[in-house]
Structures are given as structure tokens and as C-alpha cells.
Amino acid sequence: MNRHAAAKQASQLHRRLEALDEARELAAGALPEETLDEVYDVLERASSRRSLSADHTVVGFFGATGSGKSSLFNAVSGAEIATAAARRPTTSEPLAGIWGAEGSDALLDWLEVRNRHHATPVSGFADDGTGLILLDLPDFDSTRAENREIVQRMVGLVDVLVWVLDPQKYADAAVHNDFLAPLASHAAVTLVVLNQVDRLPEHEIRPVLESLKGILARDGLGKVQVLGASAVVGTGVDKVRAAIRQAAMQRLALSQRLAADVDRAAARLAEASGPGEAAGVKTGTRDRLAGELAVAANVPVVVDAVARSYRQEATRRTGWPVTRWLVRFRPDPLRRLNLRRTEARPELNRTSLPPAGAPERARTDAAVREFADAASDGAPGPWRAVIRGAAREGRERLPDALDQAIAGTDLKAGRGSWWWTAFNIIQWLGLLVAVGGLAWLGVLAGLAYFQLPVPEMPRVEGWPVATVMVAGGVLLGIVLALAAKFIAGAAARGRARAARRRLQAAVAAVAEELVVDPVELEVGRLQAFRKALKAAEA
């Protein structure tokens, strides 16, 4: 049953570690490197520890100077293992008592413990083949910096932490503020032993233990197991030994320790990130951004040029042939903007629109900033900065990209209208009729000038046919020109609307690529980070 529970916890731990690693990767560039490095260290330690012996439970004895830590270590071990400390080259090295040697060497190498003692099984303790390693560690309040460094390192590596306190210094702020309180999430693998209770009067033992429990509760360790013991007289040693044996027998300490590390790392990520979710990109804000960029990119100028160019071309094609040639002296609005270069490659084309001045740049900056602010609304501070930064990165490329988008938009400027041909034919027919009438009248005038017989002019309703031809042809040309002007005006507005839609679509595509997509990517990254962090915390 214990192996089944251990396997289940190991599987859950694996999923949580993967989620924590995903959250760390997603937070890169958003959260402080110091926090991400701490999480990476947790993942590295977890990977290393899980690759080593899972059959051994590593129990570390931590204590201050004079707490009787080594004495308690010997009492629990049932042998004077720590006596060898006097013969060790330096007291800064930890000492290991080992039960179940197979597979322990690699684990101890990783722990950097060179002094190893293969202990004899004690009745009721490590007598069933269960792998167990007890570590007697240097004092955490040692005056030697290397000793404190060893303790700090071992606090992050061992499976079970046994804190040995004494009646005189059990409330010392150093152990509580520097070690116990920061490890509040590790209550499941923490055991607190009040050693040297033999120095207390019998009636003071319980009050002192209750006082210690109260302090631990304020540290966030209200559920941790607290035992009283005396290594000298043996009081409570069996309970300490039983608690350690239970942890080793259950084979859950390794997973619980690493799970607590994951809890702590996930909490650090959550704290560094802060609460809140980004509002994200809304349709309204996307449309406002595209609209503002369109104005800043001179889309209204181009639309007006499309309308004027169409009207001008329509006049040239459908106006009165006698005067339409004057239109040729007026420059084409689209050609002036370099928007009629159908032979050029669109990706290499550029317009001749006026470059963005201070007002246009200010409008573009304001539009991008407003969009980023709306999308990042509600996001935690670090992520809000990342989202806004993504929008700013694309902003620098906007002027050139917008100009290229406008240059590459098919404005349909080279296409005429079907009615131009009809009007043009009728205009020329009318002109021919008028010219024919004038020629007729000219012939008659010539005959009269040379005193030759002048044939009688046919009449229509009393009007000479030639006169009717001249007047009718001229009048028809003028009427058609006026009608064409009104029709061209309506058609030009239609062309302008179509051009506006295409231009706005091109501008919107640029906005999507340079501003919207990067912002959505960062918003999505925040959402994925939250999801991964939640999975890591589960």
C-alpha cells in the first residue's frame, strides 16, 4: 500500500514539476530573473533527487550550538556515531548514519557527504531493510561561514528536516525567521524536537512545549509535529525514532519534500507576478486602433485622391470632345501620390504621401498606447509592462509598414466604367452631327458668296436642318457632359468607399501584425502562465 501511495504521489509530483517548469518558461522576460533562477534551482534539485535512490529517506538533524543535536542523533541512531566527529578532519563536514547501503553512495555523493557510517539496525528502527540516512549537520548559528553554508544547502536537499531546539533558545529569532518561517510549506516533512527537557522542572515541560507550538503556529507551522526529548536520559527518544521510522516506512517523504518545494516555488512565482488577469483584445479597441492608424497614415487623403482621379478620368472620357482635352493639363491626383504604378512590385513600392509629422506620430503613439492600456487593463504590474512593451516594439515599424500597405493596395484606379464608352460614342456622334451641320451651312454660305445658285435648305418645324444639326449636336454634348458629371460624382463616391474599405483592411492587417498579434501573444502567455501555475499549485 505504501509503495502504491508513493508511486501515486510521484506521478502527481511529476505533473506538477512539468507545470512549474512551463510556468517558469512562460514567465521569462516578465518576472525578475532572481525569482526565475530560484524556481530553476528547485527544478534542478528535484530532477537530481528523483534520479537517485528513492528507497532511501534522508533525514537531516539541524540545531544551534548547545542544543544537544549530536547527542540526540546518537540516541536516535542507537550508537555513538557522532563521536567520530572529534576525529574528523574538520567539524564543518556533515556525518551520515546509513541503514541499507545499496544505492546510497550516489545519493550521498550528490549530498556531498564524505563521512559515512554504516549503522547497525536498531530494534524497531531501520530493522526491516528500509533505506534510511540520518545526517548530523553543523550548527546553523556557527561562527564559521562554511558551516552556515552547509546548513543552508542541506535545508534545500534533505527529505525530512528535524529541528533540534533547547529550552533556553527555542524562541530564538534566528532559527524561526531564517529557517522555520520560510519553510512553512514543508510542515509535512518537518519534525521539531525540544531537546534537554530533563533540564526543566516536570511542571514546566508542557507549558514550554505549548509555548513552542504557539511560536511555530505564528511561523505557519501550526500542524508540525512537536516532541519533547532528552538525549541524556532517553526521554522521548523512542517517539522521535518512531516518527522518523514512520516517515521512512511510508516512502512519501521524498515526494512530500519536493511537493513542498514546488508549493514554495509556485508561491514565489505567484507573488512576483501579482494577482489579476488582462482584459485582452476587444473588437472595439481593435477597430479604434485601426481607425486611428488609418487617419495617421493619410487614408482619407488617398480616398479623396481616388474620388478626384475617377471624376477627372470620367471627364476626360465622357466630357464634350471640344473641351475635354483641357483635362489633360491637370495632374492625376493618384499619380501625384505615386499610387498608379501598376507595373511596380507592390513590396517595393512606396507612396509620395507626406511623411508623418509630429501630429501624425503623436496620433499613432496615442492610438497604440490606448490599445495596449485597454488590453493590459487588470493585468499584474510585470505583465502589464510586458504587454505594453510588445505594443511599443511594433510601433516603431508602423510608419514604413503603413506606407507600404497603402502602396500595395489595389485601388482599382485603372478600371473604367461601362457607361464611359456609351457616353463617349454619343458625344462623338453629337459632335459629328454638329460638324456636319456647320459644314452644310458653310457650303451654302460659299455658294451665296460666289453668287451661285443656293439650293433651298430643308426645314424641320420651320428650322433649317443644318442649324438644327449644329444646335442639337452642341446641346447634346453639353447635356451629356453635365449628366456625366453627376453620374461620375456618384460613381466616384462609390469608388472612394470601396477604396476606403480596402485601405482600412490593409491598415488593419498591419495593425494586427505589428501591434495586435504581439499584444495578444503576451496576453495569451499570461493566461497560459496562470493555467500552468494553477496546475503546479494543485
C-alpha positions in Angstrom: 0.0 0.0 0.0 2.8 2.4 0.9 4.5 1.7 -2.5 1.3 2.3 -4.3 0.8 5.6 -2.5 4.4 6.6 -3.1 4.0 5.8 -6.8 0.8 7.9 -7.0 2.4 10.8 -5.3 5.5 10.5 -7.6 3.2 10.7 -10.6 1.4 13.7 -9.3 4.7 15.3 -8.4 6.0 14.7 -12.0 3.0 16.5 -13.4 3.4 19.4 -11.0 7.1 19.8 -11.8 6.3 19.9 -15.5 3.7 22.6 -14.9 6.1 24.6 -12.8 8.7 24.4 -15.5 6.2 25.5 -18.1 5.2 28.4 -15.8 8.8 29.4 -15.4 9.4 29.4 -19.1 6.3 31.4 -19.8 7.3 34.0 -17.2 10.8 34.5 -18.8 11.1 38.2 -19.7 8.2 39.2 -17.5 9.2 38.3 -13.9 12.6 39.0 -12.2 15.5 36.8 -13.2 16.2 36.2 -9.5 12.8 34.6 -9.0 13.1 32.5 -12.1 16.5 31.3 -11.1 15.1 30.2 -7.7 12.5 28.2 -9.5 15.0 26.7 -11.8 17.1 25.6 -8.8 14.1 23.9 -7.4 13.5 22.1 -10.7 17.2 21.1 -10.9 17.2 19.8 -7.4 14.0 17.8 -7.9 15.4 16.3 -11.1 18.6 15.3 -9.5 17.0 13.9 -6.3 14.4 11.9 -8.3 17.1 10.3 -10.4 18.8 9.0 -7.2 17.7 6.3 -4.7 14.0 6.6 -3.9 14.4 3.7 -1.4 16.3 5.9 1.0 14.8 8.6 3.1 17.3 11.4 4.0 16.8 12.9 7.4 18.8 15.9 8.5 19.3 17.0 12.1 19.6 20.8 12.4 20.2 22.7 15.5 22.0 25.6 17.2 25.1 25.4 19.3 24.5 23.7 22.6 21.1 22.2 21.6 22.3 18.6 22.0 21.8 17.9 18.3 24.6 15.3 18.0 23.6 13.7 21.3 20.1 13.3 20.0 21.4 12.0 16.7 23.4 9.3 18.6 20.4 8.5 20.8 18.1 8.0 17.9 20.7 6.0 15.9 21.3 3.7 18.9 25.1 4.2 18.5 27.8 6.7 19.2 28.1 7.6 15.6 28.7 11.3 16.1 31.5 10.6 18.5 33.6 10.3 15.3 33.2 14.0 14.9 36.1 14.6 17.1 38.3 12.6 14.8 37.0 14.2 11.5 39.4 16.5 9.7 37.1 19.4 10.2 33.8 19.9 12.1 32.3 21.6 9.0 31.7 18.3 7.4 28.3 16.5 7.9 28.2 12.9 9.2 25.9 10.3 7.7 24.5 7.2 9.5 23.3 4.8 6.9 20.8 1.9 7.1 20.6 0.0 3.8 23.8 0.7 2.0 22.7 -0.4 -1.5 22.1 2.7 -3.7 23.2 5.2 -1.0 26.6 6.1 -2.4 25.4 8.1 -5.4 22.8 9.9 -3.2 25.5 10.8 -0.6 27.8 11.9 -3.4 25.1 14.3 -4.6 24.7 15.5 -1.0 28.5 15.9 -0.8 28.7 13.9 2.4 32.0 12.1 2.6 31.9 10.9 6.2 29.7 7.8 6.2 28.9 5.3 8.9 27.0 2.1 8.0 24.9 1.7 11.1 23.6 -1.5 12.7 19.8 -1.8 12.7 18.1 -0.9 16.0 15.1 -2.8 17.2 12.0 -1.1 15.9 14.1 1.3 13.8 15.5 0.6 10.4 15.4 -3.2 11.1 13.2 -4.1 8.1 15.5 -3.3 5.3 14.1 0.2 4.8 16.7 2.6 3.4 17.4 5.4 5.8 20.2 8.1 6.0 20.5 10.3 9.1 22.7 13.4 8.8 24.3 15.1 11.7 24.9 18.6 10.4 27.0 21.6 11.6 25.4 24.2 13.9 23.3 26.7 11.9 24.5 29.5 14.2 28.1 28.6 13.8 30.6 31.4 13.6 32.2 29.7 10.6 30.7 30.8 7.3 31.3 27.5 5.6 29.3 25.7 8.3 26.3 28.0 7.8 26.6 27.5 4.0 26.4 23.7 4.5 23.3 24.1 6.6 21.7 26.3 4.1 22.4 23.9 1.3 21.2 20.9 3.3 18.0 22.6 4.2 17.2 22.5 0.5 18.3 18.9 -0.1 17.2 16.5 2.7 13.8 14.7 2.6 12.9 15.2 6.3 14.0 18.2 8.4 14.5 17.5 12.2 14.9 20.8 14.1 16.5 20.3 17.5 15.8 23.1 19.9 16.6 23.5 23.5 14.6 25.1 26.4 17.0 28.1 26.6 16.9 29.2 22.9 13.7 27.6 21.5 12.3 31.0 20.8 15.5 32.4 19.2 14.5 34.6 16.2 17.4 33.3 14.2 16.0 29.8 13.7 12.4 31.0 13.3 13.0 33.9 11.0 15.8 32.4 8.9 14.7 28.8 8.7 11.4 27.7 10.1 9.1 30.5 8.9 10.5 30.4 5.3 9.8 26.7 5.3 6.2 26.9 6.4 5.1 24.9 3.3 7.3 22.0 4.4 5.3 21.1 7.5 4.6 17.6 6.3 8.3 16.8 6.3 9.3 18.8 9.3 9.8 17.5 12.9 10.6 19.8 15.8 12.2 18.3 18.9 12.6 20.2 22.1 15.7 18.5 23.5 17.1 18.7 27.0 13.7 18.6 28.7 15.4 16.9 31.6 16.7 20.4 32.5 13.2 21.6 33.0 11.1 21.0 36.1 8.4 18.5 35.4 5.6 21.0 35.7 7.2 23.4 33.1 7.6 20.9 30.3 4.1 21.1 28.9 3.9 24.9 29.1 7.2 25.2 27.3 6.0 22.8 24.6 2.8 24.7 24.3 4.8 28.0 24.0 6.9 26.4 21.3 3.8 25.3 19.4 2.4 28.8 19.6 5.5 30.3 18.1 5.5 27.6 15.4 1.9 28.4 14.6 2.9 32.0 14.0 5.6 30.8 11.7 2.9 29.0 9.7 3.9 25.6 11.1 0.9 25.0 13.3 0.4 21.4 12.1 4.0 20.3 12.5 4.8 17.5 15.0 6.5 18.8 18.1 8.1 16.3 20.5 9.9 16.7 23.8 13.0 14.6 24.4 16.2 14.2 26.3 19.1 12.6 24.7 20.8 12.3 28.1 18.1 10.4 30.0 16.4 8.9 26.9 13.0 10.7 27.5 11.0 10.9 24.3 13.8 9.4 22.1 11.6 6.5 21.2 8.9 8.9 19.9 11.5 10.7 17.8 12.7 7.4 16.4 9.2 6.3 15.7 8.4 9.5 13.9 11.4 9.1 11.7 10.7 5.4 11.1 7.2 6.2 10.1 8.4 8.7 7.5 10.9 6.1 6.1 8.3 3.3 6.1 5.7 5.3 4.2 8.2 6.2 1.5 6.3 9.5 1.0 8.9 11.9 2.4 10.8 12.4 -0.9 7.6 13.3 -2.8 6.3 15.4 0.0 9.5 17.3 0.3 9.7 18.0 -3.4 6.0 18.8 -3.5 6.6 21.4 -0.7 9.4 22.8 -2.7 7.1 23.1 -5.7 4.5 24.8 -3.5 7.1 27.3 -2.3 8.4 28.0 -5.8 4.9 28.4 -7.2 4.1 30.8 -4.4 7.2 32.8 -5.3 6.1 33.0 -8.9 2.6 34.0 -7.9 4.0 36.6 -5.5 6.3 38.0 -8.2 3.6 38.0 -10.8 0.8 39.5 -8.6 -2.9 38.9 -8.9 -5.2 39.9 -11.8 -5.9 39.0 -15.4 -5.5 41.1 -18.5 -8.7 42.3 -20.2 -7.4 41.2 -23.5 -8.0 42.5 -27.0 -11.6 43.5 -27.6 -13.2 44.1 -31.0 -13.9 47.7 -30.1 -10.4 48.5 -29.2 -9.0 46.7 -32.3 -11.3 48.7 -34.5 -10.4 52.0 -32.8 -6.7 51.3 -33.3 -7.2 50.5 -37.0 -9.2 53.7 -37.4 -6.7 55.9 -35.7 -3.8 54.4 -37.7 -5.8 54.9 -40.9 -6.1 58.6 -40.2 -2.5 58.9 -39.2 -1.5 57.0 -42.4 -3.4 59.6 -44.6 -6.0 57.1 -45.7 -8.5 60.0 -46.1 -6.1 61.8 -48.4 -5.8 58.7 -50.6 -9.6 58.1 -50.6 -10.1 61.7 -51.7 -7.5 61.3 -54.4 -9.3 58.1 -55.6 -12.6 60.1 -55.9 -11.0 63.1 -57.7 -9.0 60.8 -60.0 -12.1 59.0 -61.1 -14.0 62.2 -61.7 -11.1 63.6 -63.7 -10.8 60.4 -65.8 -14.5 60.3 -66.3 -14.5 63.9 -67.6 -11.6 63.0 -69.9 -13.6 60.1 -71.3 -17.1 61.5 -71.4 -16.8 65.2 -71.5 -17.6 67.4 -74.5 -14.9 66.5 -77.0 -14.3 70.2 -77.8 -13.2 71.0 -74.2 -12.3 67.6 -72.6 -8.7 67.8 -73.8 -8.1 70.6 -71.3 -8.3 68.0 -68.5 -5.0 66.5 -69.7 -3.3 69.6 -68.3 -4.5 68.7 -64.8 -2.2 66.2 -62.9 -3.7 62.9 -61.9 -4.2 63.0 -58.0 -3.2 59.3 -57.7 -0.2 59.6 -59.9 1.0 62.6 -57.8 0.8 60.2 -54.8 2.6 57.5 -56.8 -0.4 55.2 -56.5 -0.8 54.4 -60.2 2.4 52.4 -60.5 0.7 49.2 -61.7 4.0 47.9 -63.2 6.0 48.1 -59.9 6.3 45.3 -57.5 4.0 46.1 -54.5 6.5 45.1 -51.9 9.0 47.6 -53.4 6.5 50.4 -54.0 6.3 53.5 -51.9 3.9 56.3 -51.9 4.6 60.0 -52.3 2.3 60.8 -49.3 3.7 63.5 -47.0 5.9 61.9 -44.3 4.4 61.5 -40.9 4.9 64.7 -39.0 4.7 65.4 -35.2 0.8 65.3 -35.2 0.7 62.0 -37.1 3.3 60.4 -34.9 1.6 61.7 -31.7 -1.7 60.2 -33.0 -0.1 56.9 -33.8 1.6 56.8 -30.4 -1.6 57.7 -28.6 -3.6 55.0 -30.5 -1.0 52.3 -29.8 -0.8 53.3 -26.1 -4.6 53.4 -25.7 -4.9 50.0 -27.3 -2.1 48.5 -25.1 -3.6 50.1 -21.9 -7.0 48.6 -22.7 -5.6 45.2 -23.5 -3.4 45.1 -20.3 -6.1 46.5 -18.0 -6.4 44.3 -14.9 -3.1 42.6 -15.6 -0.4 42.4 -12.8 2.3 45.0 -12.9 5.1 43.0 -14.5 2.8 41.5 -17.2 1.2 45.0 -17.9 4.7 46.2 -18.7 5.4 43.3 -21.0 2.1 43.8 -22.9 2.7 47.5 -23.3 6.3 46.8 -24.4 5.1 44.4 -27.1 2.8 47.1 -28.5 5.7 49.7 -28.4 8.1 47.4 -30.3 5.8 47.3 -33.3 5.0 51.0 -33.1 8.5 51.9 -34.4 7.9 50.0 -37.6 4.4 51.3 -38.2 5.1 54.3 -40.5 7.0 52.4 -43.1 4.7 49.4 -42.9 1.6 51.5 -43.3 3.0 53.4 -46.3 3.9 50.1 -47.9 0.5 48.7 -47.2 -1.2 51.7 -48.8 1.2 51.4 -51.8 0.4 47.7 -52.2 -3.4 48.1 -52.0 -5.2 47.6 -55.3 -7.3 50.8 -55.6 -8.9 49.7 -58.8 -7.8 53.0 -60.2 -7.0 51.7 -63.7 -10.5 50.3 -64.3 -13.1 52.5 -66.1 -16.9 52.3 -66.1 -19.1 50.7 -68.7 -21.0 53.9 -69.2 -18.0 55.8 -70.3 -17.9 54.1 -73.7 -21.6 54.7 -74.3 -21.3 58.4 -73.4 -18.1 58.8 -75.4 -19.7 57.3 -78.5 -22.8 59.5 -78.2 -20.6 62.6 -77.6 -18.6 61.9 -80.8 -21.8 61.3 -82.7 -23.2 64.5 -81.5 -20.1 66.4 -82.4 -20.1 64.8 -85.9 -23.7 65.9 -86.3 -22.8 69.5 -85.2 -19.7 69.5 -87.5 -21.9 68.1 -90.4 -24.4 70.9 -89.8 -21.6 73.5 -89.8 -20.2 72.1 -93.0 -23.6 72.2 -94.6 -24.1 75.8 -93.6 -20.6 76.6 -94.8 -21.2 75.2 -98.2 -24.4 77.2 -98.6 -22.6 80.3 -97.4 -19.8 79.7 -100.0 -22.3 79.3 -102.8 -24.0 82.6 -101.9 -20.6 84.3 -101.7 -19.7 83.3 -105.2 -23.2 84.3 -106.4 -24.0 80.8 -107.4 -27.5 79.3 -107.1 -28.2 78.3 -103.5 -30.4 75.2 -103.1 -33.2 75.6 -100.6 -32.4 74.3 -97.1 -34.8 71.6 -95.8 -36.7 72.7 -92.7 -38.0 70.9 -89.7 -40.8 72.8 -88.0 -39.6 75.9 -89.7 -36.0 75.5 -88.6 -33.2 74.8 -91.1 -31.9 71.3 -90.8 -28.3 72.4 -90.7 -29.0 74.8 -87.9 -30.9 72.1 -86.1 -27.9 69.8 -86.6 -25.4 72.3 -85.1 -27.6 73.4 -82.2 -28.7 69.8 -81.5 -25.1 68.4 -81.6 -23.7 71.1 -79.3 -26.7 71.0 -76.9 -26.4 67.2 -76.8 -22.7 67.4 -76.0 -23.3 69.9 -73.2 -26.2 67.9 -71.7 -24.2 64.7 -71.8 -21.2 66.3 -70.2 -23.4 67.7 -67.4 -25.1 64.3 -66.9 -21.8 62.5 -67.0 -20.5 64.9 -64.3 -23.4 64.0 -61.9 -23.0 60.3 -62.7 -19.3 60.4 -62.3 -19.7 62.2 -58.9 -21.9 59.4 -57.6 -19.6 56.7 -59.0 -16.6 58.4 -57.6 -18.1 58.3 -54.1 -18.7 54.6 -54.6 -15.1 54.1 -55.7 -13.9 56.1 -52.8 -16.0 53.9 -50.3 -14.6 50.7 -51.9 -11.0 52.2 -51.7 -11.6 53.2 -48.1 -12.6 49.6 -47.2 -9.6 48.1 -48.9 -7.2 50.6 -47.4 -8.7 50.2 -44.0 -8.3 46.4 -44.4 -4.7 46.9 -45.3 -4.1 49.2 -42.4 -5.9 46.7 -40.1 -3.7 43.9 -41.3 -0.6 46.0 -40.5 -2.0 46.8 -37.0 -2.7 43.1 -36.5 0.8 42.1 -37.4 2.7 44.7 -35.6 0.5 45.6 -32.6 -2.5 43.4 -32.1 -0.8 40.0 -32.6 2.2 40.7 -30.3 -0.2 42.0 -27.6 -2.5 39.0 -27.9 0.6 36.8 -27.7 1.6 38.3 -24.4 -2.0 38.2 -23.1 -2.1 34.6 -24.1 1.2 34.0 -22.4 -0.2 35.4 -19.2 -3.2 33.2 -19.4 -1.0 30.1 -20.1 1.2 31.1 -17.2 -1.8 31.3 -14.9 -3.0 27.9 -16.1 0.4 26.3 -15.6 0.8 27.9 -12.2 -2.5 26.6 -11.1 -1.5 23.1 -12.2 1.7 23.4 -10.3 -0.1 24.5 -7.2 -2.7 21.7 -7.4 
